[in-house]
């Protein structure tokens, strides 16, 4: 018996990607009228409640504006339907964590077997990304550096821009959130292939095109949990620069890829550098493979890790940390900008806390408790209001003249 599926949403992605993916999967049968479902309260037969009450609908694909998705996900899961909701998992990490906790409670106290919840991230299913990860695992070695870089211009006539909820976003980051989780997912897949995970970020954000508010560009520095540094540069507002690449460099070689091409760089038999280029021009967007994996997950009774809400939360957490770091950077007055204390001698800029009431800044490695003690003492001496939030006990280097409220965000 095939799995009856409905689509909640009538937008570009639902029509252009979900419908073809469902139709191409022999495990699924599309059940909603007109191929997709758009809630119409004036028509009792086309309300969400009526759709979710149908016995022939076993699962739903949710492709709604970001801020409206969590409520629809809850309603579908509460009705006993399996759900695949589009990325990002939610507008922010707090909403995402609440939704994950709610689903866990439903799974433990509700009917058995509990309905499954997947979060679609097609970048984990791109043929190029899968191949790149396989070559990195084969290559091995210690990570030297890594990064993501994309420059493009979202023009006024862009089909995605011309949706009401993207023109006036009521969620953080605008296109940087909506697209950023894609790119972080791709970078995380590549890093995972060599045993690394992003653990800390710092960033500067800006707005190049007023129509793409609140921000359209981020330049970020990343650090893995083992301390390896990389970059994340993403702009949707650059008119005269273009490009897209995810890259991981190890002591044994490098892999650089886009959705359509993978370049593998290694040493040849003679020790010389050798490049292999593999084209994936005929590959799709990964959504069809994602749909098949969702169907297989329903049949197996457990969600494939590539579709897990926990993985989607990790993607969102990193993007949110970049955006939050950018906002803190922007608030620092010009005379108190974050800067490299010894620019000619130190290659890696480090943020070191400087007490404004003291003379020359000192630099030391301090743990969580000492950070709080120093910040508290400085606040009393200078009258500053300093808020430091730490969820993970790690060592930090801090250097900055500070004024106003400061938050240090760590990814746990």
PyMOL commands that set and color helices and strands:
alter all, ss='L'
color gray80, all
select helices_A, chain A and resi 12-24+33-35+44-46+48-52+66-78+93-109+122-125+127-139+164-167+175-192+210-212+287-300+305-307+309-331+334-336+368-382
alter helices_A, ss='H'
color red, helices_A
select strands_A, chain A and resi 3-8+28-30+59-62+82-86+117-120+143-151+198-206+217-224+229-235+243-250+253-258+261-267+273-279+352-354+399-401
alter strands_A, ss='S'
color yellow, strands_A
deselect
rebuild
show_as cartoon
